Amino acid sequence: MTAQLLSEAFLAAFLVAVLASALPVLLAAVGETVGEQSGVLGLGMEGLLLVGGYAAFATAHASGSFWAGFAIGALAGLLLSTPLMVLSVWLGVNQIVVGIGITLLGTGISSMLYDARFADSKPRLGAADPWTVPPLSEIPVVGPALFAQPGMFTIAFVITALVSFWLHRTAPGLRLRAAGQRPASLDAAGGSVVRTRSLAVLFGGAMAGLGGAYLALVSAGTFTPGMTHGMGFLAIVVAMLGRGRLRWVVAISLIYGVFVAAGTALQLTVLALPNDIVTMLPFVAVMVVLILFARRSTLPPALAVPYVRGAR
């Protein structure tokens, strides 16, 4: 059994599973990190992931284009993030309320559109699986065949590295962090808090949509309503634990991916673990990290606080 676990084929499959599980969380957490550093809390991540996943799945299924699916998924996430931008950044509405609304809206829209578009693909009443999805036979990547399309894997980590450099080594990145740390100082220096936060929200929405697209097209190879199972909220926790340092965001996302892959591997090769325990393990791991390092995490002072010019 040990030889089976250490075989080259098993280790390669395990690595693929780790990355396929970690990257949707990583992409969403990178977007959330940018939003939080600007002072905007994106509680709508769950809805953004679902809308991005459905849009990518439907586009790829209709066009047969892997890259078109990713592009439309990111665009869908960006569009759904506009209510947060308008209501919370422009009008000062409570960010928590708006974020919960976006989660509910994204969950409902993705389920409704899936039901309307793929209703004919469902089996007759009484069948075992009421959410059977037509195969993505024309898409270059189906299921977790990560290295069949290394471009998207490379793009995800390049985006993360560029965002990290931009946040901490450039003047625009400094302005963005000032919007979350001291928005009045940014305003006094001639910067626009509203414009900075608006762009951060749109970027976060696009990244969440991209994460949902990766989840649907690569990690799962399909879309089912509610398939995220709390992944959006997990991305928010990862971003908070990262404290604006994307290397920690990458590390925690990979820890999540390792536990997802390890749970599946143990279930298939060593232990007959119940599926509920396998599903729970990654979240337990993140909770342990949260307990150990939560006291060290520092959030921007102006996070979720509406900015009113001239107010004290």
N, C-alpha and C positions, 0 to 999 in steps of 0.2 A: 504493500500500500504506500509506503514511503517513497519507493522508487517511482510509483505512479504519480505522486504529488510533485516530485522533483524532475519529472521528465521535461524535455525541451518543449514538447507540444503543449503540455499542461501549463508551464510557466508563461509561454507566449499567450495562450488563451486567457490566463489570469491577468496579465498585464493589459491586454485589450479590454477586458471587463472592467478593470480598475479605471482606466482612462475614459471608457464609455460612460461609466457611472459618475465620474468626477466632473467631467467637462460641462454638463448642463448647469450644475451647481456653481462651478467656477465662473462661467460666463455671466450668470445672473448676479453673482456676488460682486463681480467687478463693476457691473452697472450700478448696483446698490451702493457700493463703496463711493463711487463718484457722487451719487446723489446725496449720501449722508455727509460727505465732506463739504458739500455746498450748503447743508442745512435742511435738506428735504428727506423725510423718512418715507421710503417706498413700500408701504404695507400691501400694495397691490401686486406684488411679485407673482403670487400664485396665479392670478388671473392673466397676467402678461405672459407667463410661461405657457398656459393652456391655449391662449389665442395664437401665440406664435407657433406652437406645435401643430394646431389644427390648420392654420394658414399654410404652413410649410408642407404638411401632408397632402392637403387638397391640391396645392399647386404642383407638387412633384407627381402626384398621381395623375393629374390631368395632362401635364406637359412632358412627363418623363425626364425632367431636368432636375438633377440634384441641386445645382447652384441656384436655379430659379426658386426652389423651395426655401432655401436659406434666405435669399434676398427678400422674398415676400413675408417670411416669418419675422424677420427683423423689422420690416416696415409695419406689420400688424402690431407688434409690440410698441413701436414708436407712436402709432396712431392712438392706441388705447391709453398711452401715458399722457395724452394731451388734456384729459379732464383734470388730472392731478396738477398739471402745469397751470391751467386756467383757473381752477377753483382755489387751489392752495397757494400757488406762487403769486398769481396776479390779484386774486380777490381775498386772500388771507383766510380761507375756510380751513377748519381743523384738518390737518394732514392725516390723522388716524382715521377719522370718519370717511374721508375721501378714499383712502387706501383700502379700507374694508369694502367700500362700495365698488372699487375697481376689481377687487378679488371676486366679489359676487357677480359683477357684470361679465368679467372674462370667463368665469366658469359657466354661466348661463349661455352666453353667446356661443362659445365653442361647442357645448352640448347640443344647442338648438341647431346650429349649422350642420354639425355632424349628422344629426338625426334627419334633417331635411335632405342633405346631399346623398347620404349613404343608406337611406332607409330601405331601398330595394335590395341591399346586400345582406340584410339581416335574415336569419333563418325564420321559418314559420313559428307561430306561437307554440311554446312548449319545448322548443329546442334547448339544448344544454347551455349554449352561449348566446345570449341575446345581443351581443355587441361584436359579432363577427365582422371583420374588416376585409375588403377586397385586397388581394396581394399587390405589392408594389413591384411587379415583375419588370417594369420598364425602367426602374430607377437604378442607377449604377451602384448604389449602396443600399443593401437591405439587411436589417439587423445590425448587430455590433461588429460589422466587418470594418473596423476602424482604419486599418492600414490599407484597405482598398482605395480609400480616398484620403491620403495623408495631408492633402491641402488644407482641409478644414481643421484638422488637428493642429497643424502648424500655425494657421491663422489665429486660432484661439489663444495660443501662448504668445504669439507676436503681439496681439492686441493687448494682452495683459502686461507684457514688458513695456510697450509703448505708453500705456496709461500710467504705469508706475513712474516711468521717467518723466512724463508730462506733469504729473501731480507734484513731484518733489524737485524737479530740476528746471522748470520753466516759469516765466512770469505769469502766463495764463493759469497754470496750475496753482501758483501762489494766490492769485486772485480768487480762484474757486475755493480754496481752503479758507481764505479770509471771509468768504460769504458764510461759512459755517462757524468760524471762530469769532470774528468781529465784523459783522456786516456793516455796522455804522462806520468803521474805519475804512472799509472798502468804498463805501459811498462818499466819504469825505475826500478820499484820494482820487475821485473822479471815475471810479468803476461803477458798474450797474449791477446791483444785487439781483434784481428781477431777471435781467438778461442772463446772468451767470447761472442762476438757479434753473431757469427755464431750459437752457441748453443741457444742463446736467440731468434734468428729469427726462428729456427726450433721449439722451444718450443711454440712460439707464433702461428706458423702455425698449430701445432697440437691442440692447444687450440681452435683456430678458427674453425678448422675442427670438433672438438668435439661440439662446439656451434652450428654449422650447422646441425650436426647429431641430436642434441637435438631438434632443431627447426623442423626438418622433422619428426622425429619418435615420439616425445612427444607433442610438442606444436601444430603442425598441423596434424600429423598423415599421412602425404603425402608429395609429392614434386611437386612443379610447378616451371617452369623457372622464375627466377627473384623474387622469393618469399620473399627475404629479405627486399626489399623496403627501402634500405638505412640503414639497421640495422648495417652493417659493419662500416659505417661512424659514426653512433651513438656510437658504441663501442670505436672508436678512441677518440671522444669527452669525453666520460665517463672516459677513461684512463687519458686524459689530466687533467680533473677536479679533479681526484683522487690524482694527484701529487705524485704518487708512494705509497700512503697509501690505501691499499686494503679495509679497512673498509669503506672508502668513495666510492670506486668503488661499493661495495656491496650496500650501501645506495642509490646511484644514480640509480643503476640498478633496485632496488626494487621500487623506485619512478616511473620509467618508467613502470614497471609491474603493479603498482597500477592504473596508468592512462589508460593503455590499458584495464584492467579489468573493471574499472569504466565506461569507455566510452561504452563498450559493455553492461554492466548492465543497464546503463541509457537508452540505445537504446531499450533494451528489456522490461524494467519494468516501466519506468517513462516517458521518453521523446522520441518522435519519431525523433531522431537526424539523419540528413543525414549521410550516411556512410563515406563521405569524411571528415566530421568534426570529427567523431569518430576516423578515422585513423590519423588525424592531431593532436589530443589532446596530445598524449604522447610526440611528438616532440616539441610541444609548451612548455610543462612542462620542458623538458630538456633545451630548449633555455632560459627559465626564469632562471633556475639554472645557466646556462652559463653566463647570464648577471649579476647575483648577485655575482657570485664567481669567474669570470674569472680573475679579477685583482689579486686575491690571489694565482692563480695557477702559479707555477714556473716549467718550463720545464728544463731538463738537458742541460747545455750549449753546449754540443757536439752533441745534437740531430740532425740527418740528415746531420752531417758533416763527410765526409770520413776521416779516419785516415791513415796518411802516416807516417811511422816510421821515426823519425829523423826530420820531418818537424816542423817548428815553425809558 
